[in-house]
Amino acid sequence: MPRILVVDDEPDICQLIRRYAEHDGYETVGVSDGTEAVEICRKKDFDIIIMDAMMPEMDGFTATRKIREEKDIPVLMLTARGTEYDKLYGFEVGVDDYVTKPFSPRELLARIKVIITRHNKNTDAPAGKDAMLEFDGLKIDIPGHTLYLDGVETELTAKEFDLLLYLAKHKGMVMSRDQILNAVWGYDSFGYDRTVDWQMKLLRGKLGAYRDMIQTIRGVGYKFEIKRKSEG
């Protein structure tokens, strides 16, 4: 039975999520602040964390960063504001996805299911014969879930790595935002909310001299194309 940790200082919201999740067959645990979340994750394992962004004692962003330093647990963030800055910062510390308050419990549960399924699939996937992708000085170690730039290991979040790997595997092909959202997040029709663009911005920032390998195709999406550092 999948286990969900619900972290929210509003008892009504915490109770609502737990009621719907338990009805769908999930085991749930609820805590009211980020400090409690960090402590319980040190002792127990969960399949996903539903984390409120703004809480006393320790906010959801700080708690996510601390948890992800020790355990690979996907995090779905609840936020009342949903500003671009909040979402960019959340993705940077390792948040997998966002749901803005007020939210539909059924949509929340649909996203939870997708995130858990994709996380388990990525964790259990065997290393194939193409376990390493190399493009000039950019090297993607697939089983190691690691990126190397000119031989130097570069830290990516799980979602940034999945995004880069998807584009690299489709080198030279223009991938629409809908295709990327479906492949990397697993969502067919939750609406477009700039999630892909925000994650792409963060990923490019970490690619340094190789950032131009990811090209924006205006009005369509993105394309991974080999572009040596000496060019242009």
N, C-alpha and C positions, 0 to 999 in steps of 0.2 A: 504493500500500500504506500503510494507516494506521500511524503511528509512535507508540509508547508509550514514555514515560520511566518506569522503575521506580526508586523511591527508597526504599531500605530498608537498614538496617545489619546485617540478618540475612541472610547469604549464601544459606541454604537457602530462605528465603521469596522472595528475589529470583529465585533460580534456578527455583523452582516457577512463579512467575508468568510468567517469560519463556518457559519451556517450553510452558505451555498457550497463551500468547498467540501464540507463533510457530507452534504447531500449527494455530491458527485463522487464520493468514495475516497476522498483524501483524508489523511490524518493531519490535524492542525495543532499548532502550539501558538499561543499569543503572548506577546510582551509589549510593554508600553513605551519603551524608549530605546535609543541606539546602544546605550551602555549595556543594557540587559541583552540585547541582540548579540553583541560581540561576545559576551560571556557565555551565553547558551550555545553559540556556534563553536566555541572552543571545546565544549563537552559533548555535543551531539551533532549529527549530520542531518541535513535536510536536502530535499530535491529542488526547492526553490524558496526564495525569501520575498515576501511582499513587504516593501519598506516604504514607510511614509517619509517624505522629504524633510518636513519641518517638525521637529520634536524638541522638547526640553532636554537638558543634560547633554545629549549628543545627537546631532542631526543625522538624517539618513545618509547623506553623502559621506560624512566622516565614518559612520558605522560600516557602510559598504566598502570603503577603502580598507579599513582595518580587517574586515572579514575576508576580503579577497586576497589580502596578503598571506593568509594562512590556509584558506580553503577555496576550492573551485565550485562555488555554489551560485547558480544564476540568480540575478536580482531583478525584480520588477518594481519600479519606483512609482509611488503614488504622489502626485503633486497637485497643489491647488493653483499654482501660478502658470506653469508650463511655458515659461519664457525661453527664448533661444539660449540665453546664458546658462540657465539652470540645466537644460537638457545637454548642452555641450559639456558642462562640468560633470554631470552625471555619467555620460558616456566615457569621459576621460578617467573616472575612478572605477569604471567597470560595470556600470548599470547595463543590463541587457535590453530593457525596453521601459517605456513610460505609459502610464494611464493617468489622465487628468481628471481630478475631482470636479464635479460629481461624475460618477462612472456607472456604467451598466454592469451589474454583477455577472450577467451571462457573458458579456464581452470579456470581462476580466478572467473568467474561468476558461474561455476559449484561448486567450493568450497564454494563460498558465499551462494549459495542455500542450500547446505548440512549443513553448520554451522548454519544458521538461523533455518532450519527445526529441527535440533537436539536440539538446544537451547530451542526452543519453546516447543518441546515435553518433555524435561526434566523439564521445568518450570511448565507445565500444568499437568504433570503426577500425579495422585492421589496416596496417600499412601496406599499400599496394606496391607494384613495381615502380610506379612513378612517385617514390617517397620524397624526392627532392626536385624542386624546380629552380632553375638558375637562369637569370637574365642579366648578362654582364656582371656587375658587382652586387646584384640583388639576388639573394639566395633564400628560398623558402623551404625549411625543413618541416615536412608535413607531419610525420609521426611525433617529432619533438615539439611541434606547435611553436616554432621559433623562426624569427626573421633575422637574417644577417645582411648587413650593408657593408661592403668592402671588408668582409671577414669579422666585423664587429657585431655582436648580438644586440639587437634592438628590441626593446620591450613593447609589445602590443597587447591590448586587451583581447579577450577571446573573440569579441565581435569584430574588432579591427582585423584580426588574423583571418577570420572566416571571410570577411569582405575582400581582403587582398587575395586570398586563395581562389575565391570564386572568379574574380576578374582575371587573374593570371591564368587560370585553367581555360578561359575563353579569350585568350590573347588575340587581339586584332578584330574582335567582334564587338559591335556596339550593343551594350546591354541596357535595356530601359530601366527606369526606376522601379516599375512594377515587377519586372523580372528579378531584379536584385532583392527587392523587399520579399518576394516570394521565396527565393532561393536561400537567402541568408537569415531572414527572420521567420519564414514559413507562413506568412500571412497572404491569403488570397484576396481578401476584400475588406480591410479595416479602414480604407481611406488613406490618402497620401498626406502626410503631415511634416514633410521635410526631414524625417528621420534619416533617410539615405544620405541626403546632402550634409547633414550635421556629422554623421559618422565619417563620410568621405573627407570632410574638412580636417578632422582630427587625424585620420590615417595619412593624408598627404603631408601633414605637418611632421609626422614621424619618419617619412621616407627621405627627407633631406634633399640631397642632390638628385634623387631618383623620383621626386614627386611628380615630374612631368610624364612619367610612364603612365599615370592615370590621367586621361584626357576627358574633358567635359565636352559632350556633344550636345550643343544647345538645343533645348526643346525635346530632347530624347532621353539621354542618360549619360553613360560613361563607357570608356573603352580603355583597356590596358594595351599599351603599345611600347615596344622597346625603343628607348631614346637614350643614347649614350650621353654621359655627362659633358663630353666635349662638344656636343652639338649645341648650336645656338648660343 
